[in-house]
Amino acid sequence: MKRVLFSLVAGRAKDVRLVGDFTDWEARPLIMDRMKPRSRTFAAAVSLPPGTYQYKFIVDGQWVEDPKADSVPNQFGTQNLAITIED
């Protein structure tokens, strides 16, 4: 298992969640916290075994991608973010 820090700059957001194939998408979203009080960056640490994972963020109820992350097409005609965890 490797501990991975997911982060997103989300300005004035009130609620930021991390969802992906490792959370059964919306079934078990992870609540992200501000890295510091009044910070614009939200983060969540997740322990994952090696593999490739797809994920997205939900910011104040809206599905959001991180433009700095790699993306892959999904079945809904939009993009998911992708990360590969190596040993």
Biopython code that builds the backbone (N, CA, C, O; Angstrom):
import numpy as np
from Bio.PDB.StructureBuilder import StructureBuilder

atoms = [
    (1, "MET", "N", (0.850, -1.182, 0.000)),
    (1, "MET", "CA", (0.000, 0.000, 0.000)),
    (1, "MET", "C", (0.893, 1.242, 0.000)),
    (1, "MET", "O", (1.940, 1.291, 0.646)),
    (2, "LYS", "N", (0.441, 2.217, -0.736)),
    (2, "LYS", "CA", (1.172, 3.471, -0.787)),
    (2, "LYS", "C", (0.219, 4.602, -0.440)),
    (2, "LYS", "O", (-0.909, 4.644, -0.932)),
    (3, "ARG", "N", (0.670, 5.514, 0.403)),
    (3, "ARG", "CA", (-0.160, 6.650, 0.797)),
    (3, "ARG", "C", (-0.044, 7.725, -0.277)),
    (3, "ARG", "O", (1.054, 8.177, -0.601)),
    (4, "VAL", "N", (-1.191, 8.130, -0.826)),
    (4, "VAL", "CA", (-1.235, 9.097, -1.914)),
    (4, "VAL", "C", (-2.019, 10.317, -1.451)),
    (4, "VAL", "O", (-3.102, 10.185, -0.880)),
    (5, "LEU", "N", (-1.476, 11.499, -1.696)),
    (5, "LEU", "CA", (-2.159, 12.731, -1.347)),
    (5, "LEU", "C", (-2.832, 13.290, -2.597)),
    (5, "LEU", "O", (-2.163, 13.642, -3.569)),
    (6, "PHE", "N", (-4.144, 13.366, -2.562)),
    (6, "PHE", "CA", (-4.921, 13.982, -3.632)),
    (6, "PHE", "C", (-5.211, 15.413, -3.198)),
    (6, "PHE", "O", (-5.596, 15.644, -2.052)),
    (7, "SER", "N", (-5.033, 16.369, -4.095)),
    (7, "SER", "CA", (-5.316, 17.755, -3.736)),
    (7, "SER", "C", (-5.948, 18.476, -4.920)),
    (7, "SER", "O", (-5.779, 18.095, -6.078)),
    (8, "LEU", "N", (-6.678, 19.526, -4.583)),
    (8, "LEU", "CA", (-7.362, 20.327, -5.598)),
    (8, "LEU", "C", (-7.482, 21.749, -5.088)),
    (8, "LEU", "O", (-7.908, 21.982, -3.957)),
    (9, "VAL", "N", (-7.099, 22.709, -5.940)),
    (9, "VAL", "CA", (-7.332, 24.112, -5.629)),
    (9, "VAL", "C", (-8.783, 24.392, -5.985)),
    (9, "VAL", "O", (-9.185, 24.249, -7.139)),
    (10, "ALA", "N", (-9.571, 24.794, -4.984)),
    (10, "ALA", "CA", (-11.006, 24.969, -5.202)),
    (10, "ALA", "C", (-11.524, 26.296, -4.649)),
    (10, "ALA", "O", (-12.698, 26.408, -4.298)),
    (11, "GLY", "N", (-10.664, 27.284, -4.573)),
    (11, "GLY", "CA", (-11.064, 28.637, -4.204)),
    (11, "GLY", "C", (-12.034, 28.740, -3.050)),
    (11, "GLY", "O", (-11.698, 28.419, -1.910)),
    (12, "ARG", "N", (-13.240, 29.191, -3.351)),
    (12, "ARG", "CA", (-14.241, 29.460, -2.312)),
    (12, "ARG", "C", (-15.174, 28.286, -2.033)),
    (12, "ARG", "O", (-16.240, 28.469, -1.444)),
    (13, "ALA", "N", (-14.790, 27.107, -2.441)),
    (13, "ALA", "CA", (-15.646, 25.929, -2.241)),
    (13, "ALA", "C", (-15.919, 25.703, -0.761)),
    (13, "ALA", "O", (-15.091, 26.005, 0.098)),
    (14, "LYS", "N", (-17.093, 25.168, -0.489)),
    (14, "LYS", "CA", (-17.462, 24.832, 0.890)),
    (14, "LYS", "C", (-17.345, 23.333, 1.146)),
    (14, "LYS", "O", (-17.039, 22.917, 2.263)),
    (15, "ASP", "N", (-17.588, 22.510, 0.107)),
    (15, "ASP", "CA", (-17.590, 21.062, 0.266)),
    (15, "ASP", "C", (-16.869, 20.434, -0.923)),
    (15, "ASP", "O", (-17.304, 20.580, -2.065)),
    (16, "VAL", "N", (-15.774, 19.740, -0.656)),
    (16, "VAL", "CA", (-15.003, 19.075, -1.709)),
    (16, "VAL", "C", (-14.866, 17.612, -1.329)),
    (16, "VAL", "O", (-14.468, 17.275, -0.213)),
    (17, "ARG", "N", (-15.204, 16.748, -2.280)),
    (17, "ARG", "CA", (-15.124, 15.297, -2.045)),
    (17, "ARG", "C", (-14.328, 14.630, -3.154)),
    (17, "ARG", "O", (-14.332, 15.074, -4.303)),
    (18, "LEU", "N", (-13.653, 13.568, -2.788)),
    (18, "LEU", "CA", (-12.892, 12.748, -3.722)),
    (18, "LEU", "C", (-13.676, 11.472, -3.955)),
    (18, "LEU", "O", (-14.051, 10.782, -3.006)),
    (19, "VAL", "N", (-13.924, 11.157, -5.227)),
    (19, "VAL", "CA", (-14.612, 9.910, -5.577)),
    (19, "VAL", "C", (-13.814, 9.216, -6.677)),
    (19, "VAL", "O", (-13.121, 9.862, -7.464)),
    (20, "GLY", "N", (-13.923, 7.903, -6.718)),
    (20, "GLY", "CA", (-13.208, 7.156, -7.739)),
    (20, "GLY", "C", (-13.528, 5.685, -7.647)),
    (20, "GLY", "O", (-14.360, 5.260, -6.846)),
    (21, "ASP", "N", (-12.852, 4.909, -8.482)),
    (21, "ASP", "CA", (-13.113, 3.476, -8.428)),
    (21, "ASP", "C", (-12.662, 2.883, -7.092)),
    (21, "ASP", "O", (-13.115, 1.799, -6.725)),
    (22, "PHE", "N", (-11.785, 3.564, -6.359)),
    (22, "PHE", "CA", (-11.355, 3.096, -5.042)),
    (22, "PHE", "C", (-12.326, 3.496, -3.932)),
    (22, "PHE", "O", (-12.127, 3.097, -2.784)),
    (23, "THR", "N", (-13.370, 4.273, -4.234)),
    (23, "THR", "CA", (-14.411, 4.628, -3.254)),
    (23, "THR", "C", (-15.781, 4.137, -3.707)),
    (23, "THR", "O", (-16.800, 4.541, -3.145)),
    (24, "ASP", "N", (-15.816, 3.275, -4.710)),
    (24, "ASP", "CA", (-17.076, 2.886, -5.346)),
    (24, "ASP", "C", (-17.820, 4.136, -5.807)),
    (24, "ASP", "O", (-19.043, 4.232, -5.708)),
    (25, "TRP", "N", (-17.034, 5.095, -6.319)),
    (25, "TRP", "CA", (-17.535, 6.376, -6.806)),
    (25, "TRP", "C", (-18.386, 7.068, -5.759)),
    (25, "TRP", "O", (-17.864, 7.387, -4.691)),
    (26, "GLU", "N", (-19.628, 7.313, -5.993)),
    (26, "GLU", "CA", (-20.438, 8.087, -5.046)),
    (26, "GLU", "C", (-20.856, 7.293, -3.801)),
    (26, "GLU", "O", (-21.383, 7.876, -2.854)),
    (27, "ALA", "N", (-20.635, 6.001, -3.789)),
    (27, "ALA", "CA", (-21.072, 5.181, -2.656)),
    (27, "ALA", "C", (-20.340, 5.550, -1.362)),
    (27, "ALA", "O", (-20.942, 5.563, -0.288)),
    (28, "ARG", "N", (-19.045, 5.848, -1.464)),
    (28, "ARG", "CA", (-18.253, 6.179, -0.270)),
    (28, "ARG", "C", (-17.300, 7.340, -0.548)),
    (28, "ARG", "O", (-16.084, 7.162, -0.484)),
    (29, "PRO", "N", (-17.828, 8.522, -0.854)),
    (29, "PRO", "CA", (-16.932, 9.654, -1.163)),
    (29, "PRO", "C", (-16.072, 10.025, 0.043)),
    (29, "PRO", "O", (-16.491, 9.874, 1.190)),
    (30, "LEU", "N", (-14.875, 10.507, -0.231)),
    (30, "LEU", "CA", (-13.982, 10.953, 0.836)),
    (30, "LEU", "C", (-14.067, 12.470, 0.943)),
    (30, "LEU", "O", (-13.870, 13.180, -0.043)),
    (31, "ILE", "N", (-14.356, 12.958, 2.129)),
    (31, "ILE", "CA", (-14.419, 14.400, 2.350)),
    (31, "ILE", "C", (-12.996, 14.944, 2.398)),
    (31, "ILE", "O", (-12.144, 14.429, 3.123)),
    (32, "MET", "N", (-12.754, 15.984, 1.622)),
    (32, "MET", "CA", (-11.433, 16.599, 1.585)),
    (32, "MET", "C", (-11.431, 17.827, 2.496)),
    (32, "MET", "O", (-12.418, 18.558, 2.573)),
    (33, "ASP", "N", (-10.322, 18.038, 3.174)),
    (33, "ASP", "CA", (-10.176, 19.160, 4.093)),
    (33, "ASP", "C", (-9.233, 20.202, 3.504)),
    (33, "ASP", "O", (-8.363, 19.884, 2.694)),
    (34, "ARG", "N", (-9.422, 21.456, 3.924)),
    (34, "ARG", "CA", (-8.474, 22.499, 3.531)),
    (34, "ARG", "C", (-7.105, 22.148, 4.113)),
    (34, "ARG", "O", (-7.006, 21.665, 5.241)),
    (35, "MET", "N", (-6.058, 22.395, 3.337)),
    (35, "MET", "CA", (-4.715, 22.073, 3.819)),
    (35, "MET", "C", (-4.324, 22.964, 4.996)),
    (35, "MET", "O", (-3.608, 22.521, 5.894)),
    (36, "LYS", "N", (-4.786, 24.207, 5.000)),
    (36, "LYS", "CA", (-4.571, 25.155, 6.095)),
    (36, "LYS", "C", (-5.838, 25.990, 6.207)),
    (36, "LYS", "O", (-6.589, 26.091, 5.238)),
    (37, "PRO", "N", (-6.090, 26.584, 7.352)),
    (37, "PRO", "CA", (-7.263, 27.465, 7.436)),
    (37, "PRO", "C", (-7.211, 28.540, 6.345)),
    (37, "PRO", "O", (-6.161, 29.134, 6.098)),
    (38, "ARG", "N", (-8.311, 28.772, 5.722)),
    (38, "ARG", "CA", (-8.469, 29.757, 4.638)),
    (38, "ARG", "C", (-7.664, 29.438, 3.380)),
    (38, "ARG", "O", (-7.573, 30.267, 2.475)),
    (39, "SER", "N", (-7.088, 28.253, 3.321)),
    (39, "SER", "CA", (-6.370, 27.841, 2.122)),
    (39, "SER", "C", (-7.366, 27.589, 0.997)),
    (39, "SER", "O", (-8.519, 27.243, 1.254)),
    (40, "ARG", "N", (-6.933, 27.759, -0.231)),
    (40, "ARG", "CA", (-7.764, 27.450, -1.392)),
    (40, "ARG", "C", (-7.591, 25.989, -1.815)),
    (40, "ARG", "O", (-8.302, 25.511, -2.699)),
    (41, "THR", "N", (-6.649, 25.280, -1.187)),
    (41, "THR", "CA", (-6.343, 23.904, -1.566)),
    (41, "THR", "C", (-6.953, 22.918, -0.576)),
    (41, "THR", "O", (-6.770, 23.034, 0.636)),
    (42, "PHE", "N", (-7.678, 21.948, -1.120)),
    (42, "PHE", "CA", (-8.277, 20.870, -0.337)),
    (42, "PHE", "C", (-7.472, 19.601, -0.597)),
    (42, "PHE", "O", (-6.939, 19.415, -1.691)),
    (43, "ALA", "N", (-7.384, 18.735, 0.401)),
    (43, "ALA", "CA", (-6.586, 17.516, 0.247)),
    (43, "ALA", "C", (-7.184, 16.355, 1.024)),
    (43, "ALA", "O", (-7.909, 16.537, 2.002)),
    (44, "ALA", "N", (-6.856, 15.148, 0.555)),
    (44, "ALA", "CA", (-7.215, 13.913, 1.247)),
    (44, "ALA", "C", (-6.123, 12.892, 0.955)),
    (44, "ALA", "O", (-5.670, 12.770, -0.183)),
    (45, "ALA", "N", (-5.704, 12.167, 1.974)),
    (45, "ALA", "CA", (-4.701, 11.112, 1.811)),
    (45, "ALA", "C", (-5.409, 9.762, 1.784)),
    (45, "ALA", "O", (-6.312, 9.491, 2.576)),
    (46, "VAL", "N", (-4.967, 8.924, 0.845)),
    (46, "VAL", "CA", (-5.579, 7.604, 0.661)),
    (46, "VAL", "C", (-4.464, 6.578, 0.519)),
    (46, "VAL", "O", (-3.481, 6.826, -0.178)),
    (47, "SER", "N", (-4.605, 5.433, 1.169)),
    (47, "SER", "CA", (-3.653, 4.333, 0.995)),
    (47, "SER", "C", (-4.192, 3.402, -0.078)),
    (47, "SER", "O", (-5.304, 2.885, 0.030)),
    (48, "LEU", "N", (-3.380, 3.193, -1.125)),
    (48, "LEU", "CA", (-3.800, 2.374, -2.265)),
    (48, "LEU", "C", (-2.721, 1.357, -2.618)),
    (48, "LEU", "O", (-1.530, 1.661, -2.549)),
    (49, "PRO", "N", (-3.138, 0.151, -2.998)),
    (49, "PRO", "CA", (-2.167, -0.821, -3.509)),
    (49, "PRO", "C", (-1.764, -0.429, -4.934)),
    (49, "PRO", "O", (-2.443, 0.379, -5.568)),
    (50, "PRO", "N", (-0.660, -0.997, -5.442)),
    (50, "PRO", "CA", (-0.250, -0.687, -6.805)),
    (50, "PRO", "C", (-1.377, -0.950, -7.798)),
    (50, "PRO", "O", (-2.157, -1.888, -7.637)),
    (51, "GLY", "N", (-1.448, -0.115, -8.816)),
    (51, "GLY", "CA", (-2.474, -0.254, -9.847)),
    (51, "GLY", "C", (-2.806, 1.097, -10.452)),
    (51, "GLY", "O", (-2.246, 2.119, -10.057)),
    (52, "THR", "N", (-3.713, 1.095, -11.404)),
    (52, "THR", "CA", (-4.175, 2.323, -12.037)),
    (52, "THR", "C", (-5.606, 2.579, -11.593)),
    (52, "THR", "O", (-6.446, 1.680, -11.600)),
    (53, "TYR", "N", (-5.865, 3.808, -11.210)),
    (53, "TYR", "CA", (-7.159, 4.199, -10.653)),
    (53, "TYR", "C", (-7.716, 5.408, -11.392)),
    (53, "TYR", "O", (-6.973, 6.266, -11.870)),
    (54, "GLN", "N", (-9.052, 5.453, -11.473)),
    (54, "GLN", "CA", (-9.733, 6.613, -12.032)),
    (54, "GLN", "C", (-10.483, 7.314, -10.911)),
    (54, "GLN", "O", (-10.991, 6.677, -9.988)),
    (55, "TYR", "N", (-10.544, 8.645, -11.009)),
    (55, "TYR", "CA", (-11.187, 9.414, -9.941)),
    (55, "TYR", "C", (-11.646, 10.772, -10.472)),
    (55, "TYR", "O", (-11.322, 11.164, -11.594)),
    (56, "LYS", "N", (-12.404, 11.472, -9.642)),
    (56, "LYS", "CA", (-12.850, 12.838, -9.905)),
    (56, "LYS", "C", (-13.107, 13.509, -8.569)),
    (56, "LYS", "O", (-13.081, 12.869, -7.518)),
    (57, "PHE", "N", (-13.352, 14.790, -8.628)),
    (57, "PHE", "CA", (-13.703, 15.557, -7.445)),
    (57, "PHE", "C", (-15.146, 16.032, -7.575)),
    (57, "PHE", "O", (-15.626, 16.276, -8.682)),
    (58, "ILE", "N", (-15.830, 16.164, -6.453)),
    (58, "ILE", "CA", (-17.154, 16.788, -6.437)),
    (58, "ILE", "C", (-17.020, 18.035, -5.569)),
    (58, "ILE", "O", (-16.769, 17.947, -4.366)),
    (59, "VAL", "N", (-17.190, 19.195, -6.197)),
    (59, "VAL", "CA", (-17.032, 20.482, -5.526)),
    (59, "VAL", "C", (-18.396, 21.144, -5.434)),
    (59, "VAL", "O", (-18.993, 21.508, -6.446)),
    (60, "ASP", "N", (-18.877, 21.293, -4.219)),
    (60, "ASP", "CA", (-20.198, 21.896, -3.986)),
    (60, "ASP", "C", (-21.259, 21.283, -4.902)),
    (60, "ASP", "O", (-22.083, 21.991, -5.482)),
    (61, "GLY", "N", (-21.221, 19.952, -5.021)),
    (61, "GLY", "CA", (-22.219, 19.218, -5.787)),
    (61, "GLY", "C", (-21.939, 19.083, -7.282)),
    (61, "GLY", "O", (-22.700, 18.416, -7.982)),
    (62, "GLN", "N", (-20.874, 19.694, -7.788)),
    (62, "GLN", "CA", (-20.538, 19.642, -9.212)),
    (62, "GLN", "C", (-19.308, 18.753, -9.440)),
    (62, "GLN", "O", (-18.306, 18.870, -8.734)),
    (63, "TRP", "N", (-19.403, 17.856, -10.444)),
    (63, "TRP", "CA", (-18.268, 17.002, -10.789)),
    (63, "TRP", "C", (-17.197, 17.873, -11.440)),
    (63, "TRP", "O", (-17.489, 18.656, -12.344)),
    (64, "VAL", "N", (-15.943, 17.731, -10.970)),
    (64, "VAL", "CA", (-14.858, 18.592, -11.414)),
    (64, "VAL", "C", (-13.627, 17.744, -11.722)),
    (64, "VAL", "O", (-13.352, 16.749, -11.051)),
    (65, "GLU", "N", (-12.899, 18.159, -12.748)),
    (65, "GLU", "CA", (-11.622, 17.540, -13.077)),
    (65, "GLU", "C", (-10.505, 18.495, -12.680)),
    (65, "GLU", "O", (-10.720, 19.704, -12.587)),
    (66, "ASP", "N", (-9.338, 17.966, -12.451)),
    (66, "ASP", "CA", (-8.161, 18.776, -12.173)),
    (66, "ASP", "C", (-7.399, 18.924, -13.486)),
    (66, "ASP", "O", (-6.915, 17.928, -14.024)),
    (67, "PRO", "N", (-7.280, 20.146, -14.019)),
    (67, "PRO", "CA", (-6.600, 20.308, -15.309)),
    (67, "PRO", "C", (-5.131, 19.925, -15.285)),
    (67, "PRO", "O", (-4.526, 19.768, -16.346)),
    (68, "LYS", "N", (-4.535, 19.767, -14.100)),
    (68, "LYS", "CA", (-3.123, 19.399, -13.999)),
    (68, "LYS", "C", (-2.911, 17.891, -13.975)),
    (68, "LYS", "O", (-1.770, 17.430, -14.009)),
    (69, "ALA", "N", (-3.990, 17.115, -13.917)),
    (69, "ALA", "CA", (-3.874, 15.653, -13.813)),
    (69, "ALA", "C", (-4.122, 14.988, -15.167)),
    (69, "ALA", "O", (-4.763, 15.565, -16.045)),
    (70, "ASP", "N", (-3.610, 13.778, -15.321)),
    (70, "ASP", "CA", (-3.868, 12.988, -16.525)),
    (70, "ASP", "C", (-5.335, 12.582, -16.549)),
    (70, "ASP", "O", (-5.927, 12.318, -15.503)),
    (71, "SER", "N", (-5.923, 12.533, -17.748)),
    (71, "SER", "CA", (-7.325, 12.137, -17.836)),
    (71, "SER", "C", (-7.525, 11.080, -18.912)),
    (71, "SER", "O", (-6.721, 10.928, -19.832)),
    (72, "VAL", "N", (-8.633, 10.353, -18.758)),
    (72, "VAL", "CA", (-9.017, 9.312, -19.713)),
    (72, "VAL", "C", (-10.520, 9.441, -19.959)),
    (72, "VAL", "O", (-11.256, 9.856, -19.064)),
    (73, "PRO", "N", (-10.986, 9.089, -21.167)),
    (73, "PRO", "CA", (-12.427, 9.160, -21.442)),
    (73, "PRO", "C", (-13.196, 8.157, -20.581)),
    (73, "PRO", "O", (-12.693, 7.079, -20.263)),
    (74, "ASN", "N", (-14.423, 8.530, -20.212)),
    (74, "ASN", "CA", (-15.272, 7.601, -19.466)),
    (74, "ASN", "C", (-16.523, 7.269, -20.277)),
    (74, "ASN", "O", (-16.715, 7.803, -21.369)),
    (75, "GLN", "N", (-17.361, 6.402, -19.753)),
    (75, "GLN", "CA", (-18.551, 5.924, -20.466)),
    (75, "GLN", "C", (-19.639, 6.971, -20.605)),
    (75, "GLN", "O", (-20.616, 6.753, -21.322)),
    (76, "PHE", "N", (-19.487, 8.119, -19.925)),
    (76, "PHE", "CA", (-20.505, 9.167, -19.965)),
    (76, "PHE", "C", (-20.172, 10.273, -20.962)),
    (76, "PHE", "O", (-20.883, 11.273, -21.052)),
    (77, "GLY", "N", (-19.083, 10.084, -21.708)),
    (77, "GLY", "CA", (-18.683, 11.079, -22.697)),
    (77, "GLY", "C", (-17.892, 12.241, -22.105)),
    (77, "GLY", "O", (-17.676, 13.249, -22.778)),
    (78, "THR", "N", (-17.461, 12.109, -20.861)),
    (78, "THR", "CA", (-16.612, 13.121, -20.242)),
    (78, "THR", "C", (-15.276, 12.470, -19.909)),
    (78, "THR", "O", (-14.949, 11.411, -20.444)),
    (79, "GLN", "N", (-14.514, 13.090, -19.041)),
    (79, "GLN", "CA", (-13.199, 12.577, -18.680)),
    (79, "GLN", "C", (-13.143, 12.230, -17.198)),
    (79, "GLN", "O", (-13.773, 12.891, -16.373)),
    (80, "ASN", "N", (-12.393, 11.202, -16.871)),
    (80, "ASN", "CA", (-12.020, 10.887, -15.497)),
    (80, "ASN", "C", (-10.538, 11.179, -15.358)),
    (80, "ASN", "O", (-9.799, 11.138, -16.341)),
    (81, "LEU", "N", (-10.110, 11.466, -14.166)),
    (81, "LEU", "CA", (-8.687, 11.612, -13.894)),
    (81, "LEU", "C", (-8.110, 10.225, -13.663)),
    (81, "LEU", "O", (-8.825, 9.319, -13.236)),
    (82, "ALA", "N", (-6.835, 10.054, -13.938)),
    (82, "ALA", "CA", (-6.202, 8.743, -13.786)),
    (82, "ALA", "C", (-4.871, 8.875, -13.064)),
    (82, "ALA", "O", (-4.118, 9.825, -13.280)),
    (83, "ILE", "N", (-4.599, 7.910, -12.209)),
    (83, "ILE", "CA", (-3.322, 7.869, -11.499)),
    (83, "ILE", "C", (-2.846, 6.424, -11.447)),
    (83, "ILE", "O", (-3.640, 5.506, -11.245)),
    (84, "THR", "N", (-1.545, 6.232, -11.631)),
    (84, "THR", "CA", (-0.948, 4.903, -11.527)),
    (84, "THR", "C", (-0.047, 4.883, -10.306)),
    (84, "THR", "O", (0.828, 5.735, -10.147)),
    (85, "ILE", "N", (-0.274, 3.897, -9.443)),
    (85, "ILE", "CA", (0.527, 3.710, -8.236)),
    (85, "ILE", "C", (1.461, 2.531, -8.501)),
    (85, "ILE", "O", (1.019, 1.431, -8.831)),
    (86, "GLU", "N", (2.752, 2.781, -8.350)),
    (86, "GLU", "CA", (3.731, 1.717, -8.577)),
    (86, "GLU", "C", (4.293, 1.248, -7.242)),
    (86, "GLU", "O", (4.180, 1.927, -6.222)),
    (87, "ASP", "N", (4.908, 0.052, -7.280)),
    (87, "ASP", "CA", (5.526, -0.502, -6.045)),
    (87, "ASP", "C", (6.584, 0.419, -5.502)),
    (87, "ASP", "O", (7.200, 0.117, -4.481)),
]
sb = StructureBuilder()
sb.init_structure("model")
sb.init_model(0)
sb.init_chain("A")
sb.init_seg("    ")
for serial, (resi, resn, name, xyz) in enumerate(atoms, 1):
    if name == "N":
        sb.init_residue(resn, " ", resi, " ")
    sb.init_atom(name, np.array(xyz, "f"), 0.0, 1.0, " ", f" {name:<3s}", serial, name[0])
structure = sb.get_structure()
